[in-house]
């Protein structure tokens, strides 16, 4: 599975003052998660969101492999790649909340 350097792509987009398309999509998913959090508790909404992302990502990987055999070959690399991407995104967002805690939770 080809590895994208998301950080470099984000930096290039920010430098050109363009918001990457995936951030617009993320905003729509976050709005949906927030709506679900109104109907359920936060941990349940988060678990549903995480599971849905895992399910969709599994579909993405499988659809790009083309065969069950190719999927078996790519499985470990795909899992490692997406787990690392998630860890980077989670770390970045938790750091953002640390830096802006008072602003985000001023209510």
N, CA, C and O atoms as CSV, one atom per row, in Angstrom:
chain,resi,resn,atom,element,x,y,z
A,1,UNK,N,N,0.862,-1.177,0.000
A,1,UNK,CA,C,0.000,0.000,0.000
A,1,UNK,C,C,0.896,1.225,0.000
A,1,UNK,O,O,1.793,1.323,0.837
A,2,UNK,N,N,0.683,2.153,-0.905
A,2,UNK,CA,C,1.483,3.364,-0.994
A,2,UNK,C,C,1.247,4.234,0.221
A,2,UNK,O,O,0.113,4.398,0.670
A,3,UNK,N,N,2.328,4.794,0.753
A,3,UNK,CA,C,2.207,5.618,1.952
A,3,UNK,C,C,2.211,7.085,1.550
A,3,UNK,O,O,3.113,7.545,0.850
A,4,UNK,N,N,1.198,7.815,1.999
A,4,UNK,CA,C,1.125,9.251,1.766
A,4,UNK,C,C,1.732,9.953,2.956
A,4,UNK,O,O,1.588,9.490,4.087
A,5,UNK,N,N,2.406,11.059,2.724
A,5,UNK,CA,C,2.908,11.852,3.835
A,5,UNK,C,C,1.914,12.966,4.060
A,5,UNK,O,O,2.041,14.051,3.494
A,6,UNK,N,N,0.909,12.690,4.900
A,6,UNK,CA,C,-0.189,13.623,5.128
A,6,UNK,C,C,0.317,14.952,5.673
A,6,UNK,O,O,-0.207,16.006,5.313
A,7,UNK,N,N,1.328,14.914,6.536
A,7,UNK,CA,C,1.835,16.152,7.124
A,7,UNK,C,C,2.393,17.077,6.039
A,7,UNK,O,O,2.152,18.284,6.061
A,8,UNK,N,N,3.136,16.505,5.094
A,8,UNK,CA,C,3.666,17.317,3.994
A,8,UNK,C,C,2.548,17.863,3.132
A,8,UNK,O,O,2.595,19.019,2.711
A,9,UNK,N,N,1.537,17.041,2.863
A,9,UNK,CA,C,0.396,17.502,2.071
A,9,UNK,C,C,-0.346,18.619,2.784
A,9,UNK,O,O,-0.742,19.599,2.155
A,10,UNK,N,N,-0.537,18.482,4.087
A,10,UNK,CA,C,-1.229,19.512,4.859
A,10,UNK,C,C,-0.420,20.803,4.848
A,10,UNK,O,O,-0.979,21.884,4.664
A,11,UNK,N,N,0.881,20.699,5.043
A,11,UNK,CA,C,1.729,21.887,5.058
A,11,UNK,C,C,1.683,22.611,3.717
A,11,UNK,O,O,1.626,23.840,3.678
A,12,UNK,N,N,1.705,21.863,2.625
A,12,UNK,CA,C,1.633,22.486,1.304
A,12,UNK,C,C,0.305,23.185,1.101
A,12,UNK,O,O,0.258,24.287,0.553
A,13,UNK,N,N,-0.785,22.551,1.542
A,13,UNK,CA,C,-2.101,23.160,1.402
A,13,UNK,C,C,-2.229,24.410,2.259
A,13,UNK,O,O,-2.792,25.411,1.816
A,14,UNK,N,N,-1.711,24.361,3.483
A,14,UNK,CA,C,-1.779,25.522,4.361
A,14,UNK,C,C,-0.963,26.670,3.779
A,14,UNK,O,O,-1.367,27.831,3.843
A,15,UNK,N,N,0.196,26.327,3.207
A,15,UNK,CA,C,1.045,27.354,2.612
A,15,UNK,C,C,0.331,28.069,1.475
A,15,UNK,O,O,0.551,29.259,1.254
A,16,UNK,N,N,-0.514,27.356,0.759
A,16,UNK,CA,C,-1.236,27.981,-0.349
A,16,UNK,C,C,-2.603,28.503,0.088
A,16,UNK,O,O,-3.418,28.886,-0.751
A,17,UNK,N,N,-2.859,28.519,1.408
A,17,UNK,CA,C,-4.102,29.020,1.989
A,17,UNK,C,C,-5.334,28.250,1.534
A,17,UNK,O,O,-6.440,28.791,1.540
A,18,UNK,N,N,-5.156,27.006,1.144
A,18,UNK,CA,C,-6.277,26.161,0.762
A,18,UNK,C,C,-6.498,25.130,1.859
A,18,UNK,O,O,-5.548,24.524,2.355
A,19,UNK,N,N,-7.751,24.938,2.229
A,19,UNK,CA,C,-8.074,23.916,3.216
A,19,UNK,C,C,-8.205,22.588,2.470
A,19,UNK,O,O,-8.959,22.491,1.502
A,20,UNK,N,N,-7.470,21.562,2.920
A,20,UNK,CA,C,-7.567,20.267,2.235
A,20,UNK,C,C,-9.002,19.741,2.258
A,20,UNK,O,O,-9.729,19.944,3.230
A,21,UNK,N,N,-9.396,19.076,1.195
A,21,UNK,CA,C,-10.765,18.558,1.069
A,21,UNK,C,C,-11.122,17.640,2.224
A,21,UNK,O,O,-12.266,17.645,2.678
A,22,UNK,N,N,-10.160,16.844,2.714
A,22,UNK,CA,C,-10.499,15.907,3.779
A,22,UNK,C,C,-10.897,16.633,5.062
A,22,UNK,O,O,-11.635,16.070,5.871
A,23,UNK,N,N,-10.432,17.863,5.272
A,23,UNK,CA,C,-10.840,18.618,6.457
A,23,UNK,C,C,-12.289,19.079,6.341
A,23,UNK,O,O,-12.995,19.136,7.348
A,24,UNK,N,N,-12.740,19.404,5.150
A,24,UNK,CA,C,-14.156,19.742,4.946
A,24,UNK,C,C,-15.028,18.513,5.233
A,24,UNK,O,O,-16.080,18.616,5.865
A,25,UNK,N,N,-14.574,17.361,4.760
A,25,UNK,CA,C,-15.310,16.123,5.016
A,25,UNK,C,C,-15.313,15.828,6.513
A,25,UNK,O,O,-16.342,15.450,7.072
A,26,UNK,N,N,-14.169,15.999,7.157
A,26,UNK,CA,C,-14.076,15.764,8.603
A,26,UNK,C,C,-15.052,16.652,9.367
A,26,UNK,O,O,-15.690,16.200,10.318
A,27,UNK,N,N,-15.170,17.901,8.958
A,27,UNK,CA,C,-16.110,18.817,9.622
A,27,UNK,C,C,-17.541,18.292,9.539
A,27,UNK,O,O,-18.301,18.404,10.501
A,28,UNK,N,N,-17.907,17.721,8.394
A,28,UNK,CA,C,-19.266,17.179,8.248
A,28,UNK,C,C,-19.465,15.944,9.125
A,28,UNK,O,O,-20.530,15.762,9.713
A,29,UNK,N,N,-18.443,15.103,9.209
A,29,UNK,CA,C,-18.538,13.932,10.086
A,29,UNK,C,C,-18.606,14.355,11.555
A,29,UNK,O,O,-19.350,13.765,12.338
A,30,UNK,N,N,-17.832,15.372,11.925
A,30,UNK,CA,C,-17.860,15.860,13.303
A,30,UNK,C,C,-19.234,16.428,13.634
A,30,UNK,O,O,-19.734,16.224,14.740
A,31,UNK,N,N,-19.844,17.131,12.705
A,31,UNK,CA,C,-21.203,17.648,12.927
A,31,UNK,C,C,-22.172,16.491,13.174
A,31,UNK,O,O,-23.028,16.573,14.055
A,32,UNK,N,N,-22.039,15.422,12.401
A,32,UNK,CA,C,-22.891,14.252,12.600
A,32,UNK,C,C,-22.605,13.604,13.956
A,32,UNK,O,O,-23.535,13.215,14.662
A,33,UNK,N,N,-21.341,13.487,14.319
A,33,UNK,CA,C,-20.979,12.911,15.624
A,33,UNK,C,C,-21.536,13.770,16.759
A,33,UNK,O,O,-22.017,13.239,17.760
A,34,UNK,N,N,-21.475,15.080,16.607
A,34,UNK,CA,C,-22.036,15.973,17.626
A,34,UNK,C,C,-23.543,15.780,17.749
A,34,UNK,O,O,-24.083,15.803,18.855
A,35,UNK,N,N,-24.217,15.593,16.634
A,35,UNK,CA,C,-25.659,15.340,16.663
A,35,UNK,C,C,-25.939,14.015,17.367
A,35,UNK,O,O,-26.881,13.918,18.154
A,36,UNK,N,N,-25.139,13.008,17.091
A,36,UNK,CA,C,-25.310,11.714,17.755
A,36,UNK,C,C,-25.026,11.830,19.255
A,36,UNK,O,O,-25.659,11.152,20.064
A,37,UNK,N,N,-24.086,12.680,19.615
A,37,UNK,CA,C,-23.760,12.879,21.029
A,37,UNK,C,C,-24.902,13.561,21.777
A,37,UNK,O,O,-25.000,13.447,22.999
A,38,UNK,N,N,-25.761,14.267,21.051
A,38,UNK,CA,C,-26.942,14.874,21.662
A,38,UNK,C,C,-27.974,13.800,22.022
A,38,UNK,O,O,-28.726,13.938,22.987
A,39,UNK,N,N,-27.992,12.729,21.226
A,39,UNK,CA,C,-28.963,11.650,21.421
A,39,UNK,C,C,-28.419,10.517,22.286
A,39,UNK,O,O,-29.197,9.738,22.837
A,40,UNK,N,N,-27.114,10.414,22.413
A,40,UNK,CA,C,-26.440,9.350,23.155
A,40,UNK,C,C,-25.378,9.994,24.033
A,40,UNK,O,O,-25.182,11.207,23.967
A,41,UNK,N,N,-24.696,9.219,24.841
A,41,UNK,CA,C,-23.584,9.795,25.599
A,41,UNK,C,C,-22.349,9.893,24.698
A,41,UNK,O,O,-22.270,9.228,23.666
A,42,UNK,N,N,-21.402,10.720,25.094
A,42,UNK,CA,C,-20.196,10.938,24.286
A,42,UNK,C,C,-19.426,9.648,23.997
A,42,UNK,O,O,-19.039,9.430,22.849
A,43,UNK,N,N,-19.187,8.780,24.992
A,43,UNK,CA,C,-18.448,7.551,24.684
A,43,UNK,C,C,-19.153,6.673,23.643
A,43,UNK,O,O,-18.492,6.072,22.797
A,44,UNK,N,N,-20.474,6.596,23.698
A,44,UNK,CA,C,-21.205,5.783,22.724
A,44,UNK,C,C,-21.107,6.400,21.334
A,44,UNK,O,O,-20.893,5.687,20.353
A,45,UNK,N,N,-21.260,7.709,21.245
A,45,UNK,CA,C,-21.132,8.386,19.950
A,45,UNK,C,C,-19.722,8.203,19.396
A,45,UNK,O,O,-19.547,7.949,18.205
A,46,UNK,N,N,-18.727,8.330,20.253
A,46,UNK,CA,C,-17.339,8.154,19.825
A,46,UNK,C,C,-17.077,6.732,19.346
A,46,UNK,O,O,-16.416,6.529,18.327
A,47,UNK,N,N,-17.595,5.746,20.081
A,47,UNK,CA,C,-17.411,4.343,19.691
A,47,UNK,C,C,-18.052,4.068,18.333
A,47,UNK,O,O,-17.471,3.366,17.505
A,48,UNK,N,N,-19.235,4.610,18.101
A,48,UNK,CA,C,-19.892,4.432,16.810
A,48,UNK,C,C,-19.110,5.068,15.677
A,48,UNK,O,O,-18.988,4.499,14.593
A,49,UNK,N,N,-18.582,6.255,15.940
A,49,UNK,CA,C,-17.794,6.982,14.958
A,49,UNK,C,C,-16.512,6.216,14.625
A,49,UNK,O,O,-16.142,6.089,13.458
A,50,UNK,N,N,-15.836,5.706,15.666
A,50,UNK,CA,C,-14.594,4.955,15.479
A,50,UNK,C,C,-14.851,3.668,14.703
A,50,UNK,O,O,-14.105,3.331,13.784
A,51,UNK,N,N,-15.916,2.948,15.080
A,51,UNK,CA,C,-16.235,1.707,14.388
A,51,UNK,C,C,-16.576,1.972,12.923
A,51,UNK,O,O,-16.124,1.242,12.040
A,52,UNK,N,N,-17.359,2.998,12.664
A,52,UNK,CA,C,-17.732,3.327,11.283
A,52,UNK,C,C,-16.496,3.653,10.454
A,52,UNK,O,O,-16.400,3.249,9.296
A,53,UNK,N,N,-15.557,4.378,11.040
A,53,UNK,CA,C,-14.326,4.709,10.315
A,53,UNK,C,C,-13.516,3.450,10.022
A,53,UNK,O,O,-12.977,3.293,8.926
A,54,UNK,N,N,-13.431,2.550,11.009
A,54,UNK,CA,C,-12.698,1.302,10.788
A,54,UNK,C,C,-13.358,0.477,9.685
A,54,UNK,O,O,-12.676,-0.097,8.835
A,55,UNK,N,N,-14.676,0.423,9.706
A,55,UNK,CA,C,-15.406,-0.355,8.708
A,55,UNK,C,C,-15.207,0.231,7.303
A,55,UNK,O,O,-14.985,-0.505,6.341
A,56,UNK,N,N,-15.289,1.559,7.197
A,56,UNK,CA,C,-15.117,2.201,5.898
A,56,UNK,C,C,-13.673,2.060,5.409
A,56,UNK,O,O,-13.438,1.857,4.218
A,57,UNK,N,N,-12.716,2.165,6.321
A,57,UNK,CA,C,-11.310,2.015,5.947
A,57,UNK,C,C,-11.025,0.587,5.494
A,57,UNK,O,O,-10.261,0.382,4.550
A,58,UNK,N,N,-11.629,-0.403,6.153
A,58,UNK,CA,C,-11.469,-1.789,5.715
A,58,UNK,C,C,-12.016,-1.958,4.288
A,58,UNK,O,O,-11.416,-2.643,3.460
A,59,UNK,N,N,-13.160,-1.324,4.021
A,59,UNK,CA,C,-13.725,-1.358,2.671
A,59,UNK,C,C,-12.758,-0.714,1.668
A,59,UNK,O,O,-12.538,-1.250,0.582
A,60,UNK,N,N,-12.187,0.428,2.033
A,60,UNK,CA,C,-11.232,1.115,1.159
A,60,UNK,C,C,-10.066,0.195,0.816
A,60,UNK,O,O,-9.731,0.018,-0.356
A,61,UNK,N,N,-9.453,-0.386,1.837
A,61,UNK,CA,C,-8.294,-1.249,1.621
A,61,UNK,C,C,-8.677,-2.448,0.752
A,61,UNK,O,O,-7.980,-2.764,-0.212
A,62,UNK,N,N,-9.777,-3.111,1.091
A,62,UNK,CA,C,-10.196,-4.281,0.323
A,62,UNK,C,C,-10.496,-3.925,-1.126
A,62,UNK,O,O,-10.133,-4.665,-2.040
A,63,UNK,N,N,-11.159,-2.793,-1.333
A,63,UNK,CA,C,-11.517,-2.414,-2.708
A,63,UNK,C,C,-10.290,-2.062,-3.540
A,63,UNK,O,O,-10.304,-2.224,-4.760
A,64,UNK,N,N,-9.238,-1.584,-2.897
A,64,UNK,CA,C,-8.017,-1.263,-3.635
A,64,UNK,C,C,-7.159,-2.490,-3.909
A,64,UNK,O,O,-6.327,-2.479,-4.816
A,65,UNK,N,N,-7.357,-3.542,-3.131
A,65,UNK,CA,C,-6.566,-4.761,-3.321
A,65,UNK,C,C,-7.053,-5.596,-4.494
A,65,UNK,O,O,-6.247,-6.182,-5.217
A,66,UNK,N,N,-8.344,-5.654,-4.685
A,66,UNK,CA,C,-8.880,-6.366,-5.839
A,66,UNK,C,C,-9.141,-7.847,-5.641
A,66,UNK,O,O,-10.084,-8.384,-6.223
A,67,UNK,N,N,-8.329,-8.526,-4.831
A,67,UNK,CA,C,-8.540,-9.955,-4.568
A,67,UNK,C,C,-8.316,-10.228,-3.089
A,67,UNK,O,O,-7.646,-9.466,-2.392
A,68,UNK,N,N,-8.893,-11.337,-2.625
A,68,UNK,CA,C,-8.692,-11.735,-1.226
A,68,UNK,C,C,-7.221,-12.030,-0.947
A,68,UNK,O,O,-6.720,-11.757,0.144
A,69,UNK,N,N,-6.544,-12.581,-1.931
A,69,UNK,CA,C,-5.123,-12.892,-1.767
A,69,UNK,C,C,-4.296,-11.617,-1.623
A,69,UNK,O,O,-3.406,-11.540,-0.775
A,70,UNK,N,N,-4.594,-10.621,-2.451
A,70,UNK,CA,C,-3.880,-9.349,-2.360
A,70,UNK,C,C,-4.191,-8.662,-1.031
A,70,UNK,O,O,-3.317,-8.040,-0.426
A,71,UNK,N,N,-5.430,-8.779,-0.585
A,71,UNK,CA,C,-5.811,-8.208,0.704
A,71,UNK,C,C,-5.011,-8.856,1.824
A,71,UNK,O,O,-4.540,-8.166,2.728
A,72,UNK,N,N,-4.854,-10.165,1.774
A,72,UNK,CA,C,-4.051,-10.863,2.790
A,72,UNK,C,C,-2.615,-10.350,2.773
A,72,UNK,O,O,-2.004,-10.169,3.826
A,73,UNK,N,N,-2.085,-10.118,1.596
A,73,UNK,CA,C,-0.712,-9.629,1.466
A,73,UNK,C,C,-0.567,-8.215,2.029
A,73,UNK,O,O,0.436,-7.905,2.671
A,74,UNK,N,N,-1.550,-7.367,1.795
A,74,UNK,CA,C,-1.490,-5.959,2.186
A,74,UNK,C,C,-2.033,-5.674,3.580
A,74,UNK,O,O,-1.834,-4.575,4.099
A,75,UNK,N,N,-2.708,-6.628,4.195
A,75,UNK,CA,C,-3.425,-6.414,5.450
A,75,UNK,C,C,-2.551,-5.793,6.547
A,75,UNK,O,O,-2.913,-4.756,7.103
A,76,UNK,N,N,-1.435,-6.397,6.859
A,76,UNK,CA,C,-0.587,-5.900,7.956
A,76,UNK,C,C,-0.072,-4.491,7.671
A,76,UNK,O,O,-0.070,-3.641,8.561
A,77,UNK,N,N,0.360,-4.241,6.449
A,77,UNK,CA,C,0.874,-2.911,6.094
A,77,UNK,C,C,-0.233,-1.865,6.162
A,77,UNK,O,O,-0.004,-0.740,6.608
A,78,UNK,N,N,-1.429,-2.236,5.721
A,78,UNK,CA,C,-2.562,-1.300,5.759
A,78,UNK,C,C,-2.921,-0.968,7.202
A,78,UNK,O,O,-3.129,0.196,7.544
A,79,UNK,N,N,-2.994,-1.988,8.042
A,79,UNK,CA,C,-3.321,-1.748,9.452
A,79,UNK,C,C,-2.268,-0.862,10.092
A,79,UNK,O,O,-2.607,0.086,10.800
A,80,UNK,N,N,-1.017,-1.149,9.858
A,80,UNK,CA,C,0.058,-0.325,10.425
A,80,UNK,C,C,-0.054,1.122,9.941
A,80,UNK,O,O,0.065,2.054,10.737
A,81,UNK,N,N,-0.280,1.308,8.660
A,81,UNK,CA,C,-0.390,2.654,8.101
A,81,UNK,C,C,-1.541,3.429,8.744
A,81,UNK,O,O,-1.350,4.557,9.199
A,82,UNK,N,N,-2.731,2.831,8.782
A,82,UNK,CA,C,-3.886,3.563,9.303
A,82,UNK,C,C,-3.822,3.749,10.815
A,82,UNK,O,O,-4.286,4.772,11.320
A,83,UNK,N,N,-3.266,2.804,11.544
A,83,UNK,CA,C,-3.080,2.990,12.986
A,83,UNK,C,C,-2.111,4.139,13.236
A,83,UNK,O,O,-2.338,4.953,14.131
A,84,UNK,N,N,-1.041,4.217,12.463
A,84,UNK,CA,C,-0.092,5.328,12.608
A,84,UNK,C,C,-0.739,6.663,12.256
A,84,UNK,O,O,-0.504,7.660,12.939
A,85,UNK,N,N,-1.551,6.697,11.199
A,85,UNK,CA,C,-2.241,7.929,10.819
A,85,UNK,C,C,-3.185,8.374,11.928
A,85,UNK,O,O,-3.252,9.558,12.261
A,86,UNK,N,N,-3.920,7.411,12.503
A,86,UNK,CA,C,-4.839,7.733,13.598
A,86,UNK,C,C,-4.060,8.251,14.808
A,86,UNK,O,O,-4.454,9.242,15.423
A,87,UNK,N,N,-2.964,7.587,15.147
A,87,UNK,CA,C,-2.158,8.012,16.296
A,87,UNK,C,C,-1.633,9.436,16.101
A,87,UNK,O,O,-1.636,10.234,17.038
A,88,UNK,N,N,-1.185,9.750,14.890
A,88,UNK,CA,C,-0.705,11.107,14.606
A,88,UNK,C,C,-1.820,12.124,14.738
A,88,UNK,O,O,-1.627,13.182,15.337
A,89,UNK,N,N,-2.981,11.821,14.188
A,89,UNK,CA,C,-4.118,12.747,14.251
A,89,UNK,C,C,-4.598,12.916,15.686
A,89,UNK,O,O,-4.888,14.034,16.112
A,90,UNK,N,N,-4.684,11.822,16.435
A,90,UNK,CA,C,-5.125,11.892,17.821
A,90,UNK,C,C,-4.140,12.685,18.663
A,90,UNK,O,O,-4.549,13.522,19.467
A,91,UNK,N,N,-2.861,12.436,18.491
A,91,UNK,CA,C,-1.834,13.165,19.230
A,91,UNK,C,C,-1.907,14.652,18.929
A,91,UNK,O,O,-1.854,15.475,19.842
A,92,UNK,N,N,-2.027,14.997,17.669
A,92,UNK,CA,C,-2.110,16.399,17.261
A,92,UNK,C,C,-3.339,17.078,17.866
A,92,UNK,O,O,-3.251,18.207,18.348
A,93,UNK,N,N,-4.476,16.395,17.842
A,93,UNK,CA,C,-5.705,16.996,18.360
A,93,UNK,C,C,-5.706,17.089,19.882
A,93,UNK,O,O,-6.206,18.071,20.429
A,94,UNK,N,N,-5.161,16.097,20.577
A,94,UNK,CA,C,-5.068,16.195,22.035
A,94,UNK,C,C,-4.128,17.328,22.424
A,94,UNK,O,O,-4.403,18.062,23.374
A,95,UNK,N,N,-3.024,17.479,21.701
A,95,UNK,CA,C,-2.109,18.596,21.953
A,95,UNK,C,C,-2.815,19.924,21.745
A,95,UNK,O,O,-2.618,20.858,22.522
A,96,UNK,N,N,-3.634,20.020,20.705
A,96,UNK,CA,C,-4.409,21.228,20.455
A,96,UNK,C,C,-5.345,21.519,21.626
A,96,UNK,O,O,-5.460,22.665,22.061
A,97,UNK,N,N,-6.016,20.483,22.136
A,97,UNK,CA,C,-6.904,20.678,23.289
A,97,UNK,C,C,-6.121,21.092,24.530
A,97,UNK,O,O,-6.610,21.896,25.323
A,98,UNK,N,N,-4.923,20.562,24.712
A,98,UNK,CA,C,-4.093,20.975,25.847
A,98,UNK,C,C,-3.761,22.460,25.759
A,98,UNK,O,O,-3.887,23.197,26.737
A,99,UNK,N,N,-3.339,22.886,24.579
A,99,UNK,CA,C,-2.928,24.279,24.380
A,99,UNK,C,C,-4.103,25.244,24.479
A,99,UNK,O,O,-3.930,26.391,24.890
A,100,UNK,N,N,-5.287,24.792,24.110
A,100,UNK,CA,C,-6.458,25.671,24.038
A,100,UNK,C,C,-7.573,25.248,24.992
A,100,UNK,O,O,-8.739,25.572,24.763
A,101,UNK,N,N,-7.229,24.536,26.046
A,101,UNK,CA,C,-8.230,23.967,26.944
A,101,UNK,C,C,-9.194,25.020,27.475
A,101,UNK,O,O,-10.410,24.842,27.416
A,102,UNK,N,N,-8.651,26.110,27.990
A,102,UNK,CA,C,-9.500,27.157,28.568
A,102,UNK,C,C,-10.431,27.746,27.516
A,102,UNK,O,O,-11.595,28.021,27.807
A,103,UNK,N,N,-9.940,27.942,26.312
A,103,UNK,CA,C,-10.757,28.498,25.228
A,103,UNK,C,C,-11.853,27.519,24.809
A,103,UNK,O,O,-12.995,27.930,24.606
A,104,UNK,N,N,-11.528,26.231,24.676
A,104,UNK,CA,C,-12.491,25.246,24.209
A,104,UNK,C,C,-13.544,24.907,25.258
A,104,UNK,O,O,-14.659,24.509,24.920
A,105,UNK,N,N,-13.189,25.065,26.526
A,105,UNK,CA,C,-14.101,24.686,27.603
A,105,UNK,C,C,-14.428,25.875,28.496
A,105,UNK,O,O,-14.556,25.727,29.712
A,106,UNK,N,N,-14.563,27.041,27.902
A,106,UNK,CA,C,-14.802,28.264,28.668
A,106,UNK,C,C,-16.245,28.390,29.128
A,106,UNK,O,O,-16.548,29.250,29.954
A,107,UNK,N,N,-17.133,27.564,28.621
A,107,UNK,CA,C,-18.563,27.670,28.973
A,107,UNK,C,C,-18.836,27.127,30.337
A,107,UNK,O,O,-19.981,27.138,30.788
